[in-house]
Amino acid sequence: MGDPSRVGEARRHAAEMATRLGFDATQAGKLALAVNELGNNLLRHATGGRLLLAARELAGTLAIELLSIDDGPGMADLQACMRDGFSTAGSAGQGLGAVRRMADDFDVHTRAGDGSLILARFYRDREPGDRPRRPNGGFAVGAVCLAAPGERVSGDGWSVAVQDDRADVVVVDGLGHGPDAADAAMAALTLFDVRHGAAPGAYVERAHAALRGTRGAAVGAYRLDRNSHRVRFAGAGNILGRVISGIGDRTLISQNGTAGLHVRAVQEQEMEWPQHALVVLHSDGIQSRWQFDDPTLLQRDPAIVAAFVLWKFSRGRDDATVVVVRRAER
């Protein structure tokens, strides 16, 4: 973000998104101020910075997420940066402390010399006392989904459906990139919206039939169960997953094939999901051999974790999607 006009452009886009999605003027104003603060911070002090802005719906709640990503220099003293009146960009918002106060959810991952990830999340619906109405389904979800360089739409997609103590998750990657890949991904996601109660193997089989006539897609389907502590999954193509904790790291591997073109007999697999483990799913726009070099990342908001994987391990030439799920306290 090297052009000052891009901050104003991002702020106007955020305001338009908030209005279109039914946010009230107060929440829309807070979002705009946060975009202005974080955008100016990137412009004046960061290297290789970008802002990501997306709306997401989970378990009956709708939120707009703002992510700031930069390659440095990082914050050597995060607590100092959070104090009132400490403004890294000299903006009216008066620093990260103001962003933390305005946002409903706020989280930071930073390391001196390496860079920073900052999350500010704003919920549309409010409880009495202006408390945000957060998801109550027992799962915390974070995701990023970016189009390939030069494309206006992503050929990747993802969705999560929560029911009782179960979360069904699908990640899709339309073959290639651009509008035709996006059409294939949308066909798979539309099927998931209608049939998300299907077991992972059954969903992949139905997706294979539904995607005939498109260019096809890699598809991964996952069922996370809080009670059994298990993940059931099935897939075709290069959708990869990991169950990762501070003491273990196991890979969820899909079988070969492309939904809509060629899929062998679908086989479901099952794996343990330890109590404090993250489930990290991604398309092949992300390098397969990624790792966390900072164990504190496991404690961050899932959106920060997803952004970290994208930030450090994106191949940079294809659509890229990362979805992260952990158990949440009820």
C-alpha positions, 0 to 999 in steps of 0.5 A: 500500500504505497499510494496514499489514495489507496487508504481513502479507497479502502475506507470508502469500500469498507463504508459501502460494504457496511451499508450494503450489509445492514450495519448501523451508522455507529458500527460503520463509522468504527470500521471506517476509522479502523481502516483509516488507522491501519491503512495509514500505519501501513503506508507510513511505517510498514514494508510490503503492507496490505489490507484485507477486508471481507464479510463472513457469516457463521452460526447466524451471525454476520461480521466484517473482518479487517486484516492488516498484513506487513513484512516489517519492521514489526513492533518491538514493544506491543504494549507501548503501541497499544497505549492511548495516545501512541499513534504510529501514523499520526492519524485521528484515530490515535493508534492501535489502542483506538482500533482495539477499543472500536473493534468487537474482536481484536488480535495481533501477532508481531515480531520485531524484524519480521512484521505484523498481523492485526485483526479487527472484527466488527459484528452487525447484530447487537445484544442489549447494552450494545454487546456484539452477537457472536457465534454460539455454535462452539467453533471459532473459524478464521479464513482468507481467500485471495484471487490469483495475481491479475484476477478479479475473482477467486477460483477458490471458495470455502464454507462452514455450516455449524449444527449442534456440536458439529461443524461441516467445512468445505474447501474448493479450488476450481481448476486453473483460475479466473471466471471459469474456475470461479464458476466451478467453485460456486457450483460446489459451494451452492451444493454445500449450501443445500446439502451440507448435512451430507457426510463428507464422502457423500458430499464429494460424490454429489459434487462430482456429479454437480460439477460435470459441465464445468472445468472441474474443481478440487474438493475437500469436505470435513466434519469436525465433531466436538463430542467424539474429538474426531475429524471425518474427511473426504476429498478429490484433488489438492485440498490439504489439511493439518491437525496441529497442536503444540505436541502433534501435527498430522496431515489430512490427505485427499485422494487424487482426482478432480470433481466434475472430471474424474474421481475414483470411488470416494473413501472417507477417512477419520482422524483424532482431533485433540482438545486444543488442536487447530484444523488448518485447511488450504488450497494448493495456492499454499505451499504444502510444507509450511510450519509455525516457527512461533508456538504462540500462534496456536493461541491467536484468533483463527483469522490471524492463523489463516493470515499467517499461513497465507502471508508466509507460505503463499505460492504467489501465482495462484488463487489461495485459500486457508481455513482454520477451525478450533473449538470455542468456549460456549 
